[in-house]
Amino acid sequence: RKYRPTTFDDLLGQEVLVRTLTNAFELGRIAHAFLFVGVRGVGKTTTARIIARGLNCLGSTQPTVRPCGECASCTEALAERHLDILEIDGASHTGVDDVRGLTDAAHYRPTTGRYKVYIVDEVHMLSQAAFNALLKTLEEPPAHVVFIFCTTEVRRVPVTVLSRCQRFDLLRVPQEVLAEHFRRIVQLEKARIDDEALRLIARAADGSVRDGLSILDQAISHQGGVIEAPATREMLGFADRTLVFDLFEQVMAGEAPVALA
C-alpha cells in the first residue's frame, strides 16, 4: 500500500494501456464503462482509482489521466472518502439487491465531482441476476456515471456485459522491470540486497507487483535488512542450483541410487 502508484507515471509494465487511455481522454472519448482484466497484483484497481481521480480532478478544466493529487477532489479520493467515487467488492456484494441499490443511486447527480464513478472489484463474482440488473443501466447510462469493472476471471463475465465495456487486458510485469522496481524500494527502505536475491524475488513474483512486494517485505524482515541469495532461496523454498545440477548429472550417469541416497 505504501508504494501503490498514484499516477500512470508510476504504473509498471502497462505502457499500451496508458497510451490508449491518454489518447482517449485527450480526444474526449471517455467510455461509460471500463473493464480491466488481469492476474492479481498487476494494477487493475490502481488503474481504476487513477481514472476515477482524473475524471473528477479540480486541477484540470476537463477529465485528465494526470490527476494533480493536490486539489480537494484528489485529496479526498486518495484518502478514500470521496463522495462520488464508490468502490464495491463484487465478492461480498454479489446479489441483485446490491446492484439495484447501485443502479438506483447512479441516477442521482454527483455530489461534488463531475462524475459518479463506481469501481466494482472482482466483478465476475456477481450473480447472474445481479448482472441482469446491471444491464439496463449499462445500455442507457446517465451522462454523469462511469463504471469501472475489474476481474481476474473474464470468462465468468457475461458477453452481454463485456460488449458494453471498453476492455483492457493488463499484462504480467516483466521480471527485469520488477527487479529494478524492487531495487529502488530496497534503497528507500535503507536495506541492502544482492543481485541474485533480487532476481529470485522478481522471479517468484510471477509478474505480480503486489506479490513481489509482499515477498520483498518478508525478505527484509526475515534477513534483518541485508537480503542475500542463500537465505532468500531458503525462504522461497527454491532448491540450491548446484544440488539440482549434481542430482541431474548423477541420474544421467545411471547413478540413481546415489542421487536418491
C-alpha positions in Angstrom: 0.0 0.0 0.0 2.9 2.3 0.8 4.2 2.1 -2.7 0.9 1.9 -4.6 1.1 4.1 -7.7 -0.9 7.3 -7.6 -0.2 8.3 -11.3 0.2 6.5 -14.5 3.9 7.5 -14.5 4.4 5.1 -11.6 2.4 2.2 -13.1 4.7 -0.7 -14.1 4.6 -2.6 -17.4 1.3 -1.3 -18.8 2.6 1.2 -21.4 0.0 0.3 -24.1 -2.9 0.7 -21.7 -1.6 4.1 -20.5 -1.0 5.3 -24.1 -4.5 4.3 -25.2 -6.2 5.9 -22.2 -4.2 9.1 -22.6 -5.3 9.4 -26.2 -8.9 8.7 -25.4 -9.0 11.3 -22.6 -7.3 13.9 -24.8 -9.8 13.3 -27.6 -12.7 13.4 -25.1 -13.6 9.8 -26.0 -14.3 8.5 -22.5 -16.1 5.3 -22.2 -19.1 5.0 -19.8 -17.8 1.5 -18.7 -14.3 0.1 -18.5 -13.3 -3.5 -17.9 -9.8 -4.2 -16.6 -8.7 -7.8 -16.9 -5.6 -9.4 -15.5 -4.0 -11.6 -12.8 -3.8 -10.3 -9.3 -1.4 -7.6 -8.4 -0.8 -6.1 -11.9 -2.6 -2.8 -11.3 -6.3 -3.2 -12.2 -7.7 -1.5 -9.1 -4.9 1.0 -9.1 -5.7 2.0 -12.7 -9.3 2.3 -11.8 -8.5 4.7 -8.9 -6.3 6.8 -11.1 -9.0 7.2 -13.7 -11.6 8.0 -11.0 -9.4 10.7 -9.7 -8.7 12.1 -13.1 -12.4 12.2 -14.0 -13.0 14.5 -11.0 -9.7 16.3 -10.6 -10.3 20.0 -10.0 -6.7 20.9 -11.0 -7.8 20.4 -14.6 -10.7 22.1 -16.5 -11.6 18.7 -18.0 -11.1 15.0 -17.3 -7.4 14.0 -17.3 -5.2 11.0 -16.9 -2.8 13.1 -14.9 -4.8 14.0 -11.7 -2.9 16.7 -9.7 -3.1 14.9 -6.4 -3.4 18.2 -4.6 -6.9 19.6 -5.2 -9.8 18.9 -2.8 -11.2 16.2 -5.0 -7.8 14.3 -5.4 -7.0 14.5 -1.7 -10.5 13.2 -0.8 -10.1 10.4 -3.3 -6.6 9.5 -2.1 -8.0 9.3 1.5 -10.8 7.0 0.1 -13.6 9.3 1.3 -14.7 11.0 -2.0 -18.5 11.1 -2.0 -18.7 10.4 -5.8 -16.1 7.6 -6.1 -17.5 4.4 -4.7 -15.7 1.1 -4.5 -17.7 -2.1 -4.3 -16.2 -5.6 -3.6 -18.0 -7.9 -6.0 -17.1 -10.9 -3.9 -19.1 -9.7 -0.9 -21.9 -7.8 -2.7 -23.0 -10.5 -5.2 -26.8 -10.2 -5.1 -29.3 -8.4 -7.2 -30.4 -6.1 -4.4 -26.8 -4.8 -4.1 -26.7 -4.0 -7.8 -30.2 -2.4 -7.8 -29.1 -0.2 -4.9 -26.1 0.9 -7.0 -28.1 1.5 -10.2 -30.8 3.4 -8.4 -28.2 5.7 -6.8 -26.4 6.2 -10.2 -29.3 8.2 -11.5 -28.7 11.0 -8.9 -26.2 13.6 -10.0 -22.7 13.7 -8.4 -22.5 15.5 -5.0 -19.2 17.4 -5.7 -17.5 16.0 -8.7 -18.0 15.8 -12.5 -18.8 12.1 -12.4 -20.1 9.4 -10.2 -17.6 6.6 -10.5 -18.4 3.1 -9.5 -15.4 0.7 -9.2 -16.5 -2.9 -8.9 -13.7 -5.2 -8.0 -13.9 -9.0 -8.7 -17.0 -8.3 -10.9 -17.1 -11.9 -12.0 -18.4 -12.8 -8.6 -21.7 -11.1 -9.2 -24.7 -13.5 -9.6 -26.5 -13.8 -12.9 -29.4 -11.9 -11.6 -27.1 -9.1 -10.5 -25.6 -8.9 -13.9 -29.0 -8.8 -15.5 -30.0 -5.9 -13.1 -26.9 -4.1 -14.2 -27.5 -4.4 -18.0 -30.2 -1.7 -18.3 -28.0 0.9 -16.8 -25.1 -0.1 -19.0 -27.3 0.1 -22.0 -28.5 3.6 -21.2 -26.0 5.1 -18.7 -26.6 8.5 -17.2 -24.1 11.0 -18.7 -22.5 11.6 -15.3 -21.8 8.0 -14.5 -18.7 5.9 -15.2 -18.4 2.2 -14.3 -15.0 0.6 -13.9 -15.0 -3.2 -13.5 -12.0 -5.3 -12.5 -11.7 -9.0 -12.9 -9.2 -11.9 -12.7 -11.7 -14.3 -14.5 -13.1 -12.6 -17.5 -14.7 -15.9 -18.7 -17.2 -15.6 -15.9 -18.4 -12.2 -17.0 -21.5 -12.4 -19.4 -20.9 -11.5 -23.0 -23.8 -9.0 -22.7 -21.8 -7.1 -20.1 -18.5 -7.5 -22.0 -19.9 -6.0 -25.1 -20.9 -2.8 -23.3 -17.5 -2.1 -21.8 -14.2 -0.9 -23.1 -11.9 -3.8 -22.3 -8.2 -3.5 -21.3 -6.0 -6.6 -20.6 -3.3 -5.8 -18.1 -0.1 -7.7 -18.6 2.2 -9.5 -16.2 5.0 -7.2 -15.4 8.4 -8.4 -16.9 10.9 -9.8 -14.4 13.5 -7.2 -15.2 11.1 -4.3 -14.6 10.1 -5.8 -11.3 13.7 -6.3 -10.3 14.5 -2.7 -10.9 11.4 -1.5 -9.1 12.3 -3.7 -6.1 15.9 -2.4 -6.1 14.6 1.2 -5.7 12.3 0.2 -2.9 15.1 -1.6 -1.1 17.1 1.6 -1.3 14.2 3.7 0.0 13.9 1.2 2.9 17.6 1.7 3.6 18.2 -2.1 3.2 20.6 -4.0 1.0 20.1 -6.8 -1.5 22.4 -8.7 -3.8 21.7 -9.2 -7.4 20.8 -12.9 -7.2 18.4 -12.4 -4.3 16.7 -9.6 -6.3 16.4 -11.9 -9.3 14.9 -14.7 -7.2 12.3 -12.4 -5.7 11.4 -10.9 -9.1 11.0 -14.5 -10.5 8.9 -15.6 -7.6 6.5 -12.6 -8.1 5.5 -14.2 -11.4 4.6 -10.8 -13.0 2.6 -9.5 -10.0 3.9 -6.3 -8.4 1.8 -6.9 -5.2 3.0 -10.4 -4.7 6.6 -9.3 -5.3 6.3 -6.5 -2.7 4.9 -8.9 -0.2 7.9 -11.3 -0.8 10.3 -8.4 -0.6 8.8 -7.2 2.7 9.1 -10.7 4.1 12.7 -11.0 3.0 13.6 -7.6 4.6 12.1 -8.7 7.9 13.5 -12.3 7.7 17.0 -11.2 7.0 17.3 -8.1 9.0 17.6 -5.6 6.1 20.5 -7.4 4.4 19.0 -9.6 1.7 21.2 -12.4 0.3 20.6 -15.1 -2.2 21.1 -18.2 0.1 18.6 -17.1 2.7 16.2 -15.8 0.1 16.3 -19.2 -1.7 15.6 -21.0 1.6 12.8 -18.6 2.4 11.2 -19.2 -1.0 11.7 -22.9 -0.9 13.9 -22.9 -4.0 16.4 -25.7 -4.3 20.1 -24.8 -4.4 21.0 -24.8 -8.1 24.3 -26.7 -7.5 22.5 -29.5 -5.8 20.0 -29.7 -8.7 22.8 -29.9 -11.2 24.6 -32.6 -9.2 21.4 -34.6 -8.9 20.8 -34.3 -12.7 24.3 -35.5 -13.5 24.0 -38.5 -11.2 20.7 -39.6 -12.8 22.1 -39.1 -16.3 25.1 -41.2 -15.4 22.9 -44.0 -14.3 23.6 -43.5 -10.6 20.0 -43.1 -9.5 20.6 -44.9 -6.1 23.4 -42.5 -5.3 21.3 -39.5 -6.3 18.4 -40.6 -4.1 20.7 -41.5 -1.1 
